[in-house]
């Protein structure tokens, strides 16, 4: 999913990395719930900016973007964690 060309990633990361740094600084005075709210706000603002005024199929692209990001997170982080816990504690089936 996030496999875009390096030339496209670099200018995005140049702007995104300072935001990530700022969020890391904020972790000294906000809790996990506030972080989740901040991340939701950021994602919503981005999606709204690029998909708010389109036609129905354009708006559906926004849903696809969000779903793809969730799928990638699950594939890279949640599934390996679940496999590790199954190995540690045994499968429930």
PyMOL commands that set and color helices and strands:
alter all, ss='L'
color gray80, all
select helices_A, chain A and resi 6-26+32-51+56-89
alter helices_A, ss='H'
color red, helices_A
deselect
rebuild
show_as cartoon
